[in-house]
């Protein structure tokens, strides 16, 4: 389930994680890196490269600096799914663009059993929440986060931190919003 609404449960300690993925392409995306951090502590809970047999577009490589050679010895999706899922299970999973991220995950973990487990988790789309609160049609993460993704190293972690900064901004705005 994808939520486009700000929920007070996002503020509760220990209930939320932030997920960011890097992919091989924008069209029919498959994950090449997956990172999950605690929304509270910003501690890395899961971080892995993912072996990708498909083409990696030059645009994607320009963003995350990962090539097929970098992923040659990375684990297969089936080898990391249980560890990944154990980190997000029964959590509020906060992502910037939920449609893109969930599609990337579904394409990566392309077995029915794995996908059905993911469907049970609660994903929050920070992009939609931000746009709803600020009455905007669309927004890029790089335009609203003070934390910039540099593309130098560990871009998925940098993406998590950028999402965390936007979440913190929204929580503060909601605390002081007129009731």
N, C-alpha and C positions, 0 to 999 in steps of 0.2 A: 504494500500500500504506500502511495506517495501522498504526503501531506503538503499543502500549500499554505497552511495556517500556522501562525506563531502559537506555540503551546507552552503553558507554564511548566510542563514537565521537562522542557529543554533546560530549565534553570536548576533542576534538582540534581544534587551531587551524585555522581556515579551512574546516572541513567543514560548518558549520551556519549557517543563517539563521533569523530569526524573522519570521513572517508574521502580519499582522493585517488584517482587513477590516472595513469598516463596510458595512451593507446597508440596503436599502430597507424591509425587513420581517423578522419572524421566521419567517413562513410563506412558502414558495417564495422564499427570499431571493436577491437579486441585488446584487452589489457596487456601492457608490457611491464607495468609496475603498479603495485597496489600498496597503499599505506593507510593505516588507521591509527589515530591518536585519541587519547582521552580528551573529552571536551573540557574537563576540569583542570587537569594537570598538564596537558599538552605532551604527556609522555607517549612515546611510540609504543603501541600495543601490537602492531603487525606491520611488517615492511618486507616486501619481496619483489624481486624482478620476476617476470613470468615468461616462460618460453613461448615464442610466437612463431608459428610456421609460415604465417602469411606475410605478405609484402608490408614493409614499413615505409610510409610515404616520406619524401624529403621534408615536407612541412612538419610532420610529427617529429622527425629526427632533429630538426632545427629547434623545436621547442624543448624536448627532453634529452637531447644529445645521446640517445640510445640507438644503436644499430643492431642488425641481426647478429653480428659478431659478439656484441655485449651480452646478448641473450642466449647464446649458444649453450652455455652450461646452466642456465636458469632452470628452476623446477617447472615441471608441467603443471597446468592448472589443476589437474586431479590430485597432484601431490601436495598442493597447498590449501585446497578448499577447506578441509576440516579445521586446520589451524586458523584460517581466515574467518570461517563461519563462527567458530567458538568465541571470537572477539566481538562480533557484531550481534550475536544471538541475544534476543530479549533486550536489546538496547534501542534507543532512538538513534538512528543512523543519519547524521547530518552530512549532506553533500551540497555542493554549489548548484550543479545542474543535474537534478535527479533523473530526468528522462535519458540524458546522455550516459550518465554513470550506470544506471540500472541496465540499459541496453548493452553497454560494454561488458558488464558482469555476465549478463545472460549469454552474450556471444562467446565469452571466454569459457565459462563453465557450462558447456552446451549439453549437459545431460539433464533429463527430466527431473531426476531425483534432486540434483543440486539446485536447479532452477526453482523447483517447488519449495525448497527450504528458503531460498532468497525471497520468494513472494510473501512469505509469512512475516518478514521483518518490516519494521516501520521506518521508511525513509522520509526525511524532511528535506524539501527543496528550498535551500536558502535564497536562490535566485528569485523564485516566485514570491517568497515571503518578503524579501527586500522590495521587489517591484510593487507588491500590494501595499506595503506600508508607505512607500515613497511615491506612489501613484505614477509609476514608470512602466513602459511597455516591455523594455528589456534592459539588461545591464551586463557588463563583463566584470568578472572577478577582479581583473587588473585595474578597473576604473574605480572600485569602491573599497579596496583593501589598502591599508597603509603598508602592509607587508607585501613586497614585490617578489614575484617568482622570477628568478634570474636565469634559469636554464643552465646554471653552471654545474650543479650536482644535486642529486636527490630531489628532483622536481616534484615528485608526488608528496614528499614531506613538506616542501615549501608551500604546495597547494593547500595542504591541511592547515598549516599555520595561517595562511591568508584567509581561509574560510573561518578559522577560529577568531580572527580579528573582526571579521564582519559580524559573526555571531555575538561577540562581546559588545559591539556597537549597537546591535539590535536589542539586546537585553537591556542595556542602559537606556536606550530610547523608550522601550516599553515600560521601564520602571518609572520614568518621568512623564509618560504620556497622560494627557487628561483622561479621566475616567468617565 
